[in-house]
Amino acid sequence: MEDFNKYTSHINYSPLVDFALQQGKQVLYKKGECFVRQGEICRTMGFVVSGSFRYCCTNSSGESSIVGYTFDGSFVGNYPAFQLEDQSNVDIQALCDSSVYMVTHQQLADFYETNNEHQKLGRRIAETLLWEVYDRMISMYSLTPEERYIDIITRCPDLLKLITLKELASYLLIRPETLSRIRRKVVQK
């Protein structure tokens, strides 16, 4: 599901992937286990060799919303909180049994300090993550729910094999009933 997070196509992550696979510690997550919990300090990042994770946040009323996903062949973690060694503002939970190569904050800092190319890669990651968040925010204002649905299904046609309609509705910031109506309308077209 490489096209889910658009930023992954804008950077050559291979030096960081190689580093994670060589220097990281393999950790296996069972379906439902948390990579990090909202409110906990983010101490690790990981490269997902197999599996997938959902990112959820809980509001003050106790309602949970899906805010993101990551799939095999990409990174998992709350990168801003990890870089600042701060509390996570999301829960990151395994959607299925998953294998992840974990690196610590110090390991990644040492990787970035190795040379100028690694420092540029770190800056590029931060820049593209900012772009991804900004792009998603703008789409919430500029695209209709139907357009957002069509965009994500066009980019990731197999997405609904991995997540439920209820989760997709939460991610798109619409009610499940609205998503059902949109899907019927799209099929009729």
Secondary structure, 3 states (H helix, E strand, C coil): CCCCCHHHHCCCCHHHHHHHHHHCEEEEECCCCEEECCCCECCEEEEEEECEEEEEEECCCCCEEEEEEEECCCEECCHHHHHHCCECCCEEEECCCEEEEEEEHHHHHHHHHCCHHHHHHHHHHHHHHHHHHHHHHHHHHHCCHHHHHHHHHHHCCCHHHCCCHHHHHHHCCCCHHHHHHHHHHHHHC
